[in-house]
Amino acid sequence: MGPDSVPGPAVPWRKVLWERQPFPDNYVDQRFLEELRRNEGIRQYRYWAVVKEAGFVGQQLSCVAIFITLWLYMEQGLLSPESLLWTSLVCTLLGYGLYQALTSHDESGCELRTRLADLQSATIFLSFTFGFSPVLKTLTESVSTDTVYAMSAVMLLAHLVSFPYAHPSPPGSLSLNAALFASVCLASRLPGALHTFAMLSCALLVFALWPCLLQRLRENAPGHFNALCVGVCIGGICGLGSQSPGGAVLLALALGSVTLLCPLLLVRLQRHKDNIQGPWDEAEIHEDLSQFLH
């Protein structure tokens, strides 16, 4: 910024570049700050609206806790792979039916082709996973258990950090790959190949299919979406509490911080926001220039 108190000649200063004027290049006059604008276009947040949006983050954290709980049950022999497979199959069919019921008529124009494509994709995935389960079971035999657990924890954390919470359908490639990598690491520590297959099938259901259904619920049934998020959070705390009470307490604190405390801080700190706009900003062209592009 140049000084605005430089005594100028009788010719008034104009804010133009194409005219030579008897002023320094960095000169501005007293009217420079008259165009100052503060907090233009700032979005005002409401606390409960932010809490509802943060519910997606909380339920995704609870989904990770539920997946870890299922793995602990299988590792300890308290849950058979057959039971997990049948439960996953029933949940998949119910979820797919609900997803189709929530699909609008405009989106169901190619419904037959979509169902056939979904069936083909599921068949290919299950066939390859079942065929490679013995290989995946022995994939980390030469790696220490502590290293496997550390890699799984890092990958699950990467899944939570990189998850596209705004538009989770379909899940982001980085987030999904991180979750599946962690699932393979954990499944390789289970007793048998069928356990590995059941765990990977459950991972596909939790980390790939469930976010798509939840996004459809958020768009078409917001009330049911909020209730479902609360139910998933409660299920994650109760499930983890059956294995580790301390872990359940930490999960409850994390959920409270993410869904209640962080929205409160966002709303409270919004009043201290101070964005300024003025003539020093880059010029924005609002005219339609498409006619010059032909």
Residue pairs with C-beta under 8 A, 6 or more apart in sequence:
1 26
1 28
2 24
2 25
2 26
2 27
2 28
3 27
4 27
4 28
4 29
4 30
4 32
6 23
6 24
6 27
8 22
8 23
8 27
8 29
9 22
11 21
11 22
13 21
13 23
13 27
13 29
14 21
15 279
32 279
33 278
35 278
35 279
36 276
36 277
36 278
37 276
37 277
37 278
38 274
38 275
38 276
38 277
39 273
39 274
39 275
40 275
40 277
42 270
42 273
42 275
44 270
45 263
45 266
45 267
45 270
46 267
47 263
47 264
47 267
50 263
50 266
50 267
51 259
51 260
51 263
52 222
52 226
54 258
54 259
54 262
54 263
55 225
55 226
55 229
55 230
55 233
55 259
56 165
56 168
56 214
56 218
56 229
57 165
57 258
57 259
58 229
58 233
58 255
58 258
58 259
59 214
59 228
59 229
59 232
59 233
60 160
60 163
60 165
60 211
61 160
61 236
61 251
61 254
61 255
61 258
62 232
62 233
62 235
62 236
62 237
62 251
62 255
63 206
63 207
63 210
63 232
63 236
64 156
64 159
64 160
65 236
65 237
65 239
65 240
65 247
65 251
66 206
66 232
66 235
66 236
66 239
66 240
67 183
67 202
67 203
67 206
67 207
68 156
68 186
68 240
69 236
69 239
69 240
69 242
69 243
70 79
70 84
70 199
70 202
70 239
71 186
71 187
71 190
71 199
72 243
73 79
73 243
74 81
74 84
74 190
74 195
74 198
74 199
75 189
75 190
75 191
77 191
81 192
81 194
81 195
81 197
81 198
81 199
82 194
82 198
84 198
84 199
84 201
84 202
85 197
85 198
85 201
88 198
88 201
88 202
88 205
91 205
92 205
92 209
95 209
95 210
95 213
96 118
98 213
99 212
99 213
99 216
100 108
100 111
100 115
102 216
102 217
102 220
102 221
103 111
103 216
104 220
125 204
126 201
129 197
129 200
129 201
130 197
133 193
133 194
133 196
133 197
133 200
134 193
136 184
136 187
136 188
136 193
136 196
136 200
137 187
137 188
137 190
137 192
137 193
137 196
138 188
139 184
139 188
140 148
140 185
140 188
140 189
141 188
145 189
148 185
148 186
148 188
148 189
151 181
151 182
151 185
152 182
152 185
152 186
153 182
155 178
155 179
155 181
155 182
155 185
156 178
156 179
156 182
158 174
158 175
158 178
159 175
159 176
159 178
159 179
159 182
159 207
162 172
162 174
162 175
162 178
163 171
163 172
163 175
163 211
164 171
164 172
164 175
167 215
168 211
168 212
168 214
168 215
169 211
169 212
169 215
169 216
170 176
170 208
170 211
170 212
171 207
171 208
171 211
171 212
175 207
176 207
176 208
179 203
179 206
179 207
180 200
180 203
180 204
180 207
183 199
183 200
183 203
183 207
184 200
186 199
187 195
187 196
187 199
187 200
187 203
188 196
190 196
190 199
214 225
214 228
214 229
217 224
217 225
217 228
218 225
233 255
233 259
236 251
236 255
237 248
237 251
237 252
237 255
238 248
240 247
240 248
240 251
241 247
241 248
